[in-house]
């Protein structure tokens, strides 16, 4: 399935004449897979956790944000695939648009797929996600180390995931931030500063 097909849901929810979110262009190749964590002050404050899989960013909404503490099991609700260019998106989505509110890039970097089968053989990362359990090592500015995403069936019958730090806690000293005080790894701005610079966030 090409990126155009995989982005149909993403594009169908957005009016690109109003929002500055990227529509999505040709896929980039020959690079290590990327990840990004964005803080999104929309109807409800949350973190968006995105992993590059082939030519799109697989995406999850993480209400409490990723944690460097292995004891924390963070709920991660799957959302639509996003274009690779979304890694750089920071700004205000206009009121009335899908996801209206302010977005900052809290962390980003590369990741290393670690999934394997019971015999210890590497498993394709897209397949491991389809099978409901994927492990990976993040190489970000703030998030570093091994994490896992595991799918489970929620009380409402819908699929949800848990995002968990594996092994010892992070040595970088970065836990889940106070989202209103957190700063963008891309521009150094807070949510309030982005809202003031780029417009008023939707409420």
mmCIF file of the C-alpha atoms, coordinates in Angstrom:
data_MODEL
# 
_entry.id   MODEL 
# 
loop_
_atom_site.group_PDB 
_atom_site.id 
_atom_site.type_symbol 
_atom_site.label_atom_id 
_atom_site.label_alt_id 
_atom_site.label_comp_id 
_atom_site.label_asym_id 
_atom_site.label_entity_id 
_atom_site.label_seq_id 
_atom_site.pdbx_PDB_ins_code 
_atom_site.Cartn_x 
_atom_site.Cartn_y 
_atom_site.Cartn_z 
_atom_site.occupancy 
_atom_site.B_iso_or_equiv 
_atom_site.pdbx_formal_charge 
_atom_site.auth_seq_id 
_atom_site.auth_comp_id 
_atom_site.auth_asym_id 
_atom_site.auth_atom_id 
_atom_site.pdbx_PDB_model_num 
ATOM 1   C CA . UNK A 1 1   ? 0.000   0.000   0.000  1.00 0.00 ? 1   UNK A CA 1 
ATOM 2   C CA . UNK A 1 2   ? 1.446   3.366   -1.034 1.00 0.00 ? 2   UNK A CA 1 
ATOM 3   C CA . UNK A 1 3   ? 1.735   6.399   1.218  1.00 0.00 ? 3   UNK A CA 1 
ATOM 4   C CA . UNK A 1 4   ? -1.128  8.125   -0.636 1.00 0.00 ? 4   UNK A CA 1 
ATOM 5   C CA . UNK A 1 5   ? -3.482  5.294   0.321  1.00 0.00 ? 5   UNK A CA 1 
ATOM 6   C CA . UNK A 1 6   ? -2.177  5.176   3.890  1.00 0.00 ? 6   UNK A CA 1 
ATOM 7   C CA . UNK A 1 7   ? -2.710  8.931   4.266  1.00 0.00 ? 7   UNK A CA 1 
ATOM 8   C CA . UNK A 1 8   ? -6.284  8.950   2.964  1.00 0.00 ? 8   UNK A CA 1 
ATOM 9   C CA . UNK A 1 9   ? -7.780  9.135   6.473  1.00 0.00 ? 9   UNK A CA 1 
ATOM 10  C CA . UNK A 1 10  ? -5.313  11.839  7.541  1.00 0.00 ? 10  UNK A CA 1 
ATOM 11  C CA . UNK A 1 11  ? -6.054  13.995  4.496  1.00 0.00 ? 11  UNK A CA 1 
ATOM 12  C CA . UNK A 1 12  ? -9.791  13.412  4.689  1.00 0.00 ? 12  UNK A CA 1 
ATOM 13  C CA . UNK A 1 13  ? -9.944  14.952  8.178  1.00 0.00 ? 13  UNK A CA 1 
ATOM 14  C CA . UNK A 1 14  ? -8.149  18.183  7.269  1.00 0.00 ? 14  UNK A CA 1 
ATOM 15  C CA . UNK A 1 15  ? -8.763  21.307  5.204  1.00 0.00 ? 15  UNK A CA 1 
ATOM 16  C CA . UNK A 1 16  ? -5.293  22.203  3.945  1.00 0.00 ? 16  UNK A CA 1 
ATOM 17  C CA . UNK A 1 17  ? -6.567  25.591  2.904  1.00 0.00 ? 17  UNK A CA 1 
ATOM 18  C CA . UNK A 1 18  ? -6.902  26.414  6.618  1.00 0.00 ? 18  UNK A CA 1 
ATOM 19  C CA . UNK A 1 19  ? -4.347  24.317  8.480  1.00 0.00 ? 19  UNK A CA 1 
ATOM 20  C CA . UNK A 1 20  ? -0.581  24.560  8.007  1.00 0.00 ? 20  UNK A CA 1 
ATOM 21  C CA . UNK A 1 21  ? -0.168  20.847  8.713  1.00 0.00 ? 21  UNK A CA 1 
ATOM 22  C CA . UNK A 1 22  ? 1.735   19.095  5.912  1.00 0.00 ? 22  UNK A CA 1 
ATOM 23  C CA . UNK A 1 23  ? -0.281  17.321  3.258  1.00 0.00 ? 23  UNK A CA 1 
ATOM 24  C CA . UNK A 1 24  ? 2.499   14.782  2.701  1.00 0.00 ? 24  UNK A CA 1 
ATOM 25  C CA . UNK A 1 25  ? 4.904   14.542  -0.235 1.00 0.00 ? 25  UNK A CA 1 
ATOM 26  C CA . UNK A 1 26  ? 7.121   11.844  -1.681 1.00 0.00 ? 26  UNK A CA 1 
ATOM 27  C CA . UNK A 1 27  ? 8.574   9.390   0.815  1.00 0.00 ? 27  UNK A CA 1 
ATOM 28  C CA . UNK A 1 28  ? 12.117  9.838   2.003  1.00 0.00 ? 28  UNK A CA 1 
ATOM 29  C CA . UNK A 1 29  ? 14.404  6.824   1.871  1.00 0.00 ? 29  UNK A CA 1 
ATOM 30  C CA . UNK A 1 30  ? 17.816  5.616   2.897  1.00 0.00 ? 30  UNK A CA 1 
ATOM 31  C CA . UNK A 1 31  ? 17.620  6.977   6.436  1.00 0.00 ? 31  UNK A CA 1 
ATOM 32  C CA . UNK A 1 32  ? 17.354  5.460   9.880  1.00 0.00 ? 32  UNK A CA 1 
ATOM 33  C CA . UNK A 1 33  ? 13.708  5.335   10.958 1.00 0.00 ? 33  UNK A CA 1 
ATOM 34  C CA . UNK A 1 34  ? 12.600  8.446   12.802 1.00 0.00 ? 34  UNK A CA 1 
ATOM 35  C CA . UNK A 1 35  ? 10.405  9.132   15.802 1.00 0.00 ? 35  UNK A CA 1 
ATOM 36  C CA . UNK A 1 36  ? 8.795   12.278  17.164 1.00 0.00 ? 36  UNK A CA 1 
ATOM 37  C CA . UNK A 1 37  ? 6.845   13.136  20.312 1.00 0.00 ? 37  UNK A CA 1 
ATOM 38  C CA . UNK A 1 38  ? 4.617   16.195  20.079 1.00 0.00 ? 38  UNK A CA 1 
ATOM 39  C CA . UNK A 1 39  ? 2.644   17.892  22.840 1.00 0.00 ? 39  UNK A CA 1 
ATOM 40  C CA . UNK A 1 40  ? -0.823  18.785  21.607 1.00 0.00 ? 40  UNK A CA 1 
ATOM 41  C CA . UNK A 1 41  ? -2.972  21.237  23.552 1.00 0.00 ? 41  UNK A CA 1 
ATOM 42  C CA . UNK A 1 42  ? -6.294  20.451  21.889 1.00 0.00 ? 42  UNK A CA 1 
ATOM 43  C CA . UNK A 1 43  ? -9.675  19.676  23.488 1.00 0.00 ? 43  UNK A CA 1 
ATOM 44  C CA . UNK A 1 44  ? -7.640  17.588  25.904 1.00 0.00 ? 44  UNK A CA 1 
ATOM 45  C CA . UNK A 1 45  ? -3.928  17.980  26.513 1.00 0.00 ? 45  UNK A CA 1 
ATOM 46  C CA . UNK A 1 46  ? -1.992  14.934  25.343 1.00 0.00 ? 46  UNK A CA 1 
ATOM 47  C CA . UNK A 1 47  ? 1.239   13.720  23.776 1.00 0.00 ? 47  UNK A CA 1 
ATOM 48  C CA . UNK A 1 48  ? 1.404   12.318  20.244 1.00 0.00 ? 48  UNK A CA 1 
ATOM 49  C CA . UNK A 1 49  ? 3.940   9.512   19.861 1.00 0.00 ? 49  UNK A CA 1 
ATOM 50  C CA . UNK A 1 50  ? 4.925   8.740   16.269 1.00 0.00 ? 50  UNK A CA 1 
ATOM 51  C CA . UNK A 1 51  ? 7.249   6.119   14.760 1.00 0.00 ? 51  UNK A CA 1 
ATOM 52  C CA . UNK A 1 52  ? 8.295   6.031   11.124 1.00 0.00 ? 52  UNK A CA 1 
ATOM 53  C CA . UNK A 1 53  ? 7.217   2.744   9.576  1.00 0.00 ? 53  UNK A CA 1 
ATOM 54  C CA . UNK A 1 54  ? 8.047   2.590   5.884  1.00 0.00 ? 54  UNK A CA 1 
ATOM 55  C CA . UNK A 1 55  ? 6.770   5.851   4.351  1.00 0.00 ? 55  UNK A CA 1 
ATOM 56  C CA . UNK A 1 56  ? 4.417   7.101   7.102  1.00 0.00 ? 56  UNK A CA 1 
ATOM 57  C CA . UNK A 1 57  ? 4.446   7.927   10.807 1.00 0.00 ? 57  UNK A CA 1 
ATOM 58  C CA . UNK A 1 58  ? 2.440   5.383   12.804 1.00 0.00 ? 58  UNK A CA 1 
ATOM 59  C CA . UNK A 1 59  ? 0.790   7.430   15.547 1.00 0.00 ? 59  UNK A CA 1 
ATOM 60  C CA . UNK A 1 60  ? -0.599  7.027   19.050 1.00 0.00 ? 60  UNK A CA 1 
ATOM 61  C CA . UNK A 1 61  ? -2.185  9.535   21.434 1.00 0.00 ? 61  UNK A CA 1 
ATOM 62  C CA . UNK A 1 62  ? -0.582  9.145   24.874 1.00 0.00 ? 62  UNK A CA 1 
ATOM 63  C CA . UNK A 1 63  ? -2.613  11.153  27.443 1.00 0.00 ? 63  UNK A CA 1 
ATOM 64  C CA . UNK A 1 64  ? 0.062   11.133  30.173 1.00 0.00 ? 64  UNK A CA 1 
ATOM 65  C CA . UNK A 1 65  ? 3.062   11.124  27.878 1.00 0.00 ? 65  UNK A CA 1 
ATOM 66  C CA . UNK A 1 66  ? 5.955   8.653   27.665 1.00 0.00 ? 66  UNK A CA 1 
ATOM 67  C CA . UNK A 1 67  ? 7.828   7.887   30.877 1.00 0.00 ? 67  UNK A CA 1 
ATOM 68  C CA . UNK A 1 68  ? 11.407  6.887   31.618 1.00 0.00 ? 68  UNK A CA 1 
ATOM 69  C CA . UNK A 1 69  ? 10.202  4.837   34.622 1.00 0.00 ? 69  UNK A CA 1 
ATOM 70  C CA . UNK A 1 70  ? 9.665   1.123   33.799 1.00 0.00 ? 70  UNK A CA 1 
ATOM 71  C CA . UNK A 1 71  ? 6.921   0.989   36.445 1.00 0.00 ? 71  UNK A CA 1 
ATOM 72  C CA . UNK A 1 72  ? 4.747   3.360   34.409 1.00 0.00 ? 72  UNK A CA 1 
ATOM 73  C CA . UNK A 1 73  ? 2.435   1.773   31.857 1.00 0.00 ? 73  UNK A CA 1 
ATOM 74  C CA . UNK A 1 74  ? 1.199   4.547   29.590 1.00 0.00 ? 74  UNK A CA 1 
ATOM 75  C CA . UNK A 1 75  ? -2.042  4.140   27.668 1.00 0.00 ? 75  UNK A CA 1 
ATOM 76  C CA . UNK A 1 76  ? -1.467  4.766   23.933 1.00 0.00 ? 76  UNK A CA 1 
ATOM 77  C CA . UNK A 1 77  ? -4.520  5.109   21.687 1.00 0.00 ? 77  UNK A CA 1 
ATOM 78  C CA . UNK A 1 78  ? -3.836  4.534   17.968 1.00 0.00 ? 78  UNK A CA 1 
ATOM 79  C CA . UNK A 1 79  ? -4.677  7.372   15.583 1.00 0.00 ? 79  UNK A CA 1 
ATOM 80  C CA . UNK A 1 80  ? -4.388  7.760   11.824 1.00 0.00 ? 80  UNK A CA 1 
ATOM 81  C CA . UNK A 1 81  ? -1.065  7.482   9.991  1.00 0.00 ? 81  UNK A CA 1 
ATOM 82  C CA . UNK A 1 82  ? 0.651   10.840  9.477  1.00 0.00 ? 82  UNK A CA 1 
ATOM 83  C CA . UNK A 1 83  ? 3.072   11.950  6.733  1.00 0.00 ? 83  UNK A CA 1 
ATOM 84  C CA . UNK A 1 84  ? 6.789   11.887  7.475  1.00 0.00 ? 84  UNK A CA 1 
ATOM 85  C CA . UNK A 1 85  ? 6.888   15.701  7.235  1.00 0.00 ? 85  UNK A CA 1 
ATOM 86  C CA . UNK A 1 86  ? 4.743   15.886  10.367 1.00 0.00 ? 86  UNK A CA 1 
ATOM 87  C CA . UNK A 1 87  ? 7.918   15.338  12.390 1.00 0.00 ? 87  UNK A CA 1 
ATOM 88  C CA . UNK A 1 88  ? 8.675   19.046  11.869 1.00 0.00 ? 88  UNK A CA 1 
ATOM 89  C CA . UNK A 1 89  ? 5.167   20.405  12.454 1.00 0.00 ? 89  UNK A CA 1 
ATOM 90  C CA . UNK A 1 90  ? 4.842   22.976  15.212 1.00 0.00 ? 90  UNK A CA 1 
ATOM 91  C CA . UNK A 1 91  ? 2.178   25.662  15.364 1.00 0.00 ? 91  UNK A CA 1 
ATOM 92  C CA . UNK A 1 92  ? -1.521  26.302  15.876 1.00 0.00 ? 92  UNK A CA 1 
ATOM 93  C CA . UNK A 1 93  ? -4.184  24.196  14.169 1.00 0.00 ? 93  UNK A CA 1 
ATOM 94  C CA . UNK A 1 94  ? -7.124  26.590  13.614 1.00 0.00 ? 94  UNK A CA 1 
ATOM 95  C CA . UNK A 1 95  ? -10.278 26.490  15.710 1.00 0.00 ? 95  UNK A CA 1 
ATOM 96  C CA . UNK A 1 96  ? -12.873 24.229  14.119 1.00 0.00 ? 96  UNK A CA 1 
ATOM 97  C CA . UNK A 1 97  ? -10.299 22.098  12.323 1.00 0.00 ? 97  UNK A CA 1 
ATOM 98  C CA . UNK A 1 98  ? -9.687  18.481  13.341 1.00 0.00 ? 98  UNK A CA 1 
ATOM 99  C CA . UNK A 1 99  ? -7.353  18.541  16.364 1.00 0.00 ? 99  UNK A CA 1 
ATOM 100 C CA . UNK A 1 100 ? -7.624  22.329  16.686 1.00 0.00 ? 100 UNK A CA 1 
ATOM 101 C CA . UNK A 1 101 ? -5.046  23.599  19.191 1.00 0.00 ? 101 UNK A CA 1 
ATOM 102 C CA . UNK A 1 102 ? -1.342  24.211  19.721 1.00 0.00 ? 102 UNK A CA 1 
ATOM 103 C CA . UNK A 1 103 ? 1.426   21.718  18.914 1.00 0.00 ? 103 UNK A CA 1 
ATOM 104 C CA . UNK A 1 104 ? 5.106   21.674  19.877 1.00 0.00 ? 104 UNK A CA 1 
ATOM 105 C CA . UNK A 1 105 ? 7.826   19.152  19.042 1.00 0.00 ? 105 UNK A CA 1 
ATOM 106 C CA . UNK A 1 106 ? 8.855   17.916  22.492 1.00 0.00 ? 106 UNK A CA 1 
ATOM 107 C CA . UNK A 1 107 ? 11.381  15.318  21.310 1.00 0.00 ? 107 UNK A CA 1 
ATOM 108 C CA . UNK A 1 108 ? 12.559  13.646  18.137 1.00 0.00 ? 108 UNK A CA 1 
ATOM 109 C CA . UNK A 1 109 ? 15.358  11.484  16.820 1.00 0.00 ? 109 UNK A CA 1 
ATOM 110 C CA . UNK A 1 110 ? 15.923  8.022   15.391 1.00 0.00 ? 110 UNK A CA 1 
ATOM 111 C CA . UNK A 1 111 ? 14.942  4.613   16.664 1.00 0.00 ? 111 UNK A CA 1 
ATOM 112 C CA . UNK A 1 112 ? 16.335  1.113   16.358 1.00 0.00 ? 112 UNK A CA 1 
ATOM 113 C CA . UNK A 1 113 ? 13.856  -1.768  15.825 1.00 0.00 ? 113 UNK A CA 1 
ATOM 114 C CA . UNK A 1 114 ? 14.506  -4.621  18.287 1.00 0.00 ? 114 UNK A CA 1 
ATOM 115 C CA . UNK A 1 115 ? 11.583  -6.999  17.726 1.00 0.00 ? 115 UNK A CA 1 
ATOM 116 C CA . UNK A 1 116 ? 12.471  -10.685 17.382 1.00 0.00 ? 116 UNK A CA 1 
ATOM 117 C CA . UNK A 1 117 ? 10.721  -14.044 17.429 1.00 0.00 ? 117 UNK A CA 1 
ATOM 118 C CA . UNK A 1 118 ? 11.023  -16.780 20.063 1.00 0.00 ? 118 UNK A CA 1 
ATOM 119 C CA . UNK A 1 119 ? 14.107  -18.123 18.342 1.00 0.00 ? 119 UNK A CA 1 
ATOM 120 C CA . UNK A 1 120 ? 15.772  -14.723 18.632 1.00 0.00 ? 120 UNK A CA 1 
ATOM 121 C CA . UNK A 1 121 ? 15.522  -13.930 14.929 1.00 0.00 ? 121 UNK A CA 1 
ATOM 122 C CA . UNK A 1 122 ? 14.766  -10.320 13.930 1.00 0.00 ? 122 UNK A CA 1 
ATOM 123 C CA . UNK A 1 123 ? 11.171  -9.616  12.932 1.00 0.00 ? 123 UNK A CA 1 
ATOM 124 C CA . UNK A 1 124 ? 10.139  -6.926  10.464 1.00 0.00 ? 124 UNK A CA 1 
ATOM 125 C CA . UNK A 1 125 ? 8.988   -3.940  12.509 1.00 0.00 ? 125 UNK A CA 1 
ATOM 126 C CA . UNK A 1 126 ? 5.734   -3.421  10.613 1.00 0.00 ? 126 UNK A CA 1 
ATOM 127 C CA . UNK A 1 127 ? 4.918   -7.096  11.156 1.00 0.00 ? 127 UNK A CA 1 
ATOM 128 C CA . UNK A 1 128 ? 5.685   -6.862  14.870 1.00 0.00 ? 128 UNK A CA 1 
ATOM 129 C CA . UNK A 1 129 ? 3.236   -3.964  15.179 1.00 0.00 ? 129 UNK A CA 1 
ATOM 130 C CA . UNK A 1 130 ? 0.616   -5.902  13.227 1.00 0.00 ? 130 UNK A CA 1 
ATOM 131 C CA . UNK A 1 131 ? 1.155   -8.810  15.620 1.00 0.00 ? 131 UNK A CA 1 
ATOM 132 C CA . UNK A 1 132 ? 0.595   -6.493  18.589 1.00 0.00 ? 132 UNK A CA 1 
ATOM 133 C CA . UNK A 1 133 ? 4.009   -6.248  20.254 1.00 0.00 ? 133 UNK A CA 1 
ATOM 134 C CA . UNK A 1 134 ? 7.028   -4.228  19.157 1.00 0.00 ? 134 UNK A CA 1 
ATOM 135 C CA . UNK A 1 135 ? 10.229  -3.292  20.950 1.00 0.00 ? 135 UNK A CA 1 
ATOM 136 C CA . UNK A 1 136 ? 12.605  -0.514  19.931 1.00 0.00 ? 136 UNK A CA 1 
ATOM 137 C CA . UNK A 1 137 ? 15.400  1.694   21.228 1.00 0.00 ? 137 UNK A CA 1 
ATOM 138 C CA . UNK A 1 138 ? 14.929  5.449   21.054 1.00 0.00 ? 138 UNK A CA 1 
ATOM 139 C CA . UNK A 1 139 ? 17.823  7.770   20.279 1.00 0.00 ? 139 UNK A CA 1 
ATOM 140 C CA . UNK A 1 140 ? 16.295  11.153  21.004 1.00 0.00 ? 140 UNK A CA 1 
ATOM 141 C CA . UNK A 1 141 ? 17.334  14.362  22.704 1.00 0.00 ? 141 UNK A CA 1 
ATOM 142 C CA . UNK A 1 142 ? 15.209  13.557  25.770 1.00 0.00 ? 142 UNK A CA 1 
ATOM 143 C CA . UNK A 1 143 ? 14.026  9.967   25.341 1.00 0.00 ? 143 UNK A CA 1 
ATOM 144 C CA . UNK A 1 144 ? 16.745  7.348   25.154 1.00 0.00 ? 144 UNK A CA 1 
ATOM 145 C CA . UNK A 1 145 ? 16.654  3.630   25.739 1.00 0.00 ? 145 UNK A CA 1 
ATOM 146 C CA . UNK A 1 146 ? 14.456  0.630   25.096 1.00 0.00 ? 146 UNK A CA 1 
ATOM 147 C CA . UNK A 1 147 ? 10.662  0.839   24.945 1.00 0.00 ? 147 UNK A CA 1 
ATOM 148 C CA . UNK A 1 148 ? 7.833   -1.500  24.002 1.00 0.00 ? 148 UNK A CA 1 
ATOM 149 C CA . UNK A 1 149 ? 4.364   -1.045  22.540 1.00 0.00 ? 149 UNK A CA 1 
ATOM 150 C CA . UNK A 1 150 ? 1.870   -3.811  23.360 1.00 0.00 ? 150 UNK A CA 1 
ATOM 151 C CA . UNK A 1 151 ? -1.690  -4.027  22.052 1.00 0.00 ? 151 UNK A CA 1 
ATOM 152 C CA . UNK A 1 152 ? -4.651  -5.044  24.210 1.00 0.00 ? 152 UNK A CA 1 
ATOM 153 C CA . UNK A 1 153 ? -8.422  -4.989  23.928 1.00 0.00 ? 153 UNK A CA 1 
ATOM 154 C CA . UNK A 1 154 ? -9.965  -2.135  25.921 1.00 0.00 ? 154 UNK A CA 1 
ATOM 155 C CA . UNK A 1 155 ? -13.183 -2.247  27.933 1.00 0.00 ? 155 UNK A CA 1 
ATOM 156 C CA . UNK A 1 156 ? -15.073 -0.702  25.029 1.00 0.00 ? 156 UNK A CA 1 
ATOM 157 C CA . UNK A 1 157 ? -13.854 -3.449  22.718 1.00 0.00 ? 157 UNK A CA 1 
ATOM 158 C CA . UNK A 1 158 ? -11.518 -1.119  20.840 1.00 0.00 ? 158 UNK A CA 1 
ATOM 159 C CA . UNK A 1 159 ? -7.813  -1.794  20.425 1.00 0.00 ? 159 UNK A CA 1 
ATOM 160 C CA . UNK A 1 160 ? -5.486  0.193   22.656 1.00 0.00 ? 160 UNK A CA 1 
ATOM 161 C CA . UNK A 1 161 ? -1.786  -0.063  23.419 1.00 0.00 ? 161 UNK A CA 1 
ATOM 162 C CA . UNK A 1 162 ? 0.561   0.308   26.356 1.00 0.00 ? 162 UNK A CA 1 
ATOM 163 C CA . UNK A 1 163 ? 3.835   2.215   25.967 1.00 0.00 ? 163 UNK A CA 1 
ATOM 164 C CA . UNK A 1 164 ? 6.381   1.019   28.535 1.00 0.00 ? 164 UNK A CA 1 
ATOM 165 C CA . UNK A 1 165 ? 10.040  1.756   29.227 1.00 0.00 ? 165 UNK A CA 1 
ATOM 166 C CA . UNK A 1 166 ? 11.991  -1.508  29.411 1.00 0.00 ? 166 UNK A CA 1 
ATOM 167 C CA . UNK A 1 167 ? 15.066  -2.240  31.483 1.00 0.00 ? 167 UNK A CA 1 
ATOM 168 C CA . UNK A 1 168 ? 16.589  0.331   33.853 1.00 0.00 ? 168 UNK A CA 1 
ATOM 169 C CA . UNK A 1 169 ? 15.163  3.827   34.000 1.00 0.00 ? 169 UNK A CA 1 
ATOM 170 C CA . UNK A 1 170 ? 16.451  6.582   31.780 1.00 0.00 ? 170 UNK A CA 1 
ATOM 171 C CA . UNK A 1 171 ? 19.867  7.952   32.626 1.00 0.00 ? 171 UNK A CA 1 
ATOM 172 C CA . UNK A 1 172 ? 19.221  11.282  30.926 1.00 0.00 ? 172 UNK A CA 1 
ATOM 173 C CA . UNK A 1 173 ? 17.183  12.642  33.832 1.00 0.00 ? 173 UNK A CA 1 
ATOM 174 C CA . UNK A 1 174 ? 14.181  13.449  31.622 1.00 0.00 ? 174 UNK A CA 1 
ATOM 175 C CA . UNK A 1 175 ? 10.836  12.134  32.822 1.00 0.00 ? 175 UNK A CA 1 
ATOM 176 C CA . UNK A 1 176 ? 7.419   13.088  31.574 1.00 0.00 ? 176 UNK A CA 1 
ATOM 177 C CA . UNK A 1 177 ? 7.341   16.891  31.648 1.00 0.00 ? 177 UNK A CA 1 
ATOM 178 C CA . UNK A 1 178 ? 4.712   19.332  32.790 1.00 0.00 ? 178 UNK A CA 1 
ATOM 179 C CA . UNK A 1 179 ? 3.321   19.953  29.293 1.00 0.00 ? 179 UNK A CA 1 
ATOM 180 C CA . UNK A 1 180 ? 2.654   23.646  29.916 1.00 0.00 ? 180 UNK A CA 1 
ATOM 181 C CA . UNK A 1 181 ? 6.259   24.243  30.995 1.00 0.00 ? 181 UNK A CA 1 
ATOM 182 C CA . UNK A 1 182 ? 7.866   21.911  28.443 1.00 0.00 ? 182 UNK A CA 1 
ATOM 183 C CA . UNK A 1 183 ? 9.932   23.407  25.647 1.00 0.00 ? 183 UNK A CA 1 
ATOM 184 C CA . UNK A 1 184 ? 10.188  22.409  22.020 1.00 0.00 ? 184 UNK A CA 1 
ATOM 185 C CA . UNK A 1 185 ? 13.341  20.561  21.056 1.00 0.00 ? 185 UNK A CA 1 
ATOM 186 C CA . UNK A 1 186 ? 12.989  22.253  17.661 1.00 0.00 ? 186 UNK A CA 1 
ATOM 187 C CA . UNK A 1 187 ? 12.523  25.935  18.594 1.00 0.00 ? 187 UNK A CA 1 
ATOM 188 C CA . UNK A 1 188 ? 12.859  26.146  22.386 1.00 0.00 ? 188 UNK A CA 1 
ATOM 189 C CA . UNK A 1 189 ? 9.328   27.561  22.674 1.00 0.00 ? 189 UNK A CA 1 
ATOM 190 C CA . UNK A 1 190 ? 6.559   26.596  25.100 1.00 0.00 ? 190 UNK A CA 1 
ATOM 191 C CA . UNK A 1 191 ? 2.954   25.945  24.103 1.00 0.00 ? 191 UNK A CA 1 
ATOM 192 C CA . UNK A 1 192 ? 2.015   29.444  25.258 1.00 0.00 ? 192 UNK A CA 1 
ATOM 193 C CA . UNK A 1 193 ? 4.781   31.025  23.198 1.00 0.00 ? 193 UNK A CA 1 
ATOM 194 C CA . UNK A 1 194 ? 3.769   29.118  20.081 1.00 0.00 ? 194 UNK A CA 1 
ATOM 195 C CA . UNK A 1 195 ? 0.135   30.116  20.614 1.00 0.00 ? 195 UNK A CA 1 
ATOM 196 C CA . UNK A 1 196 ? 1.151   33.777  21.002 1.00 0.00 ? 196 UNK A CA 1 
ATOM 197 C CA . UNK A 1 197 ? 3.417   33.675  17.958 1.00 0.00 ? 197 UNK A CA 1 
ATOM 198 C CA . UNK A 1 198 ? 1.151   31.728  15.631 1.00 0.00 ? 198 UNK A CA 1 
ATOM 199 C CA . UNK A 1 199 ? -2.391  32.515  16.827 1.00 0.00 ? 199 UNK A CA 1 
ATOM 200 C CA . UNK A 1 200 ? -4.816  31.576  19.572 1.00 0.00 ? 200 UNK A CA 1 
ATOM 201 C CA . UNK A 1 201 ? -5.318  27.847  20.251 1.00 0.00 ? 201 UNK A CA 1 
ATOM 202 C CA . UNK A 1 202 ? -8.789  26.376  19.922 1.00 0.00 ? 202 UNK A CA 1 
ATOM 203 C CA . UNK A 1 203 ? -10.683 25.561  23.092 1.00 0.00 ? 203 UNK A CA 1 
# 
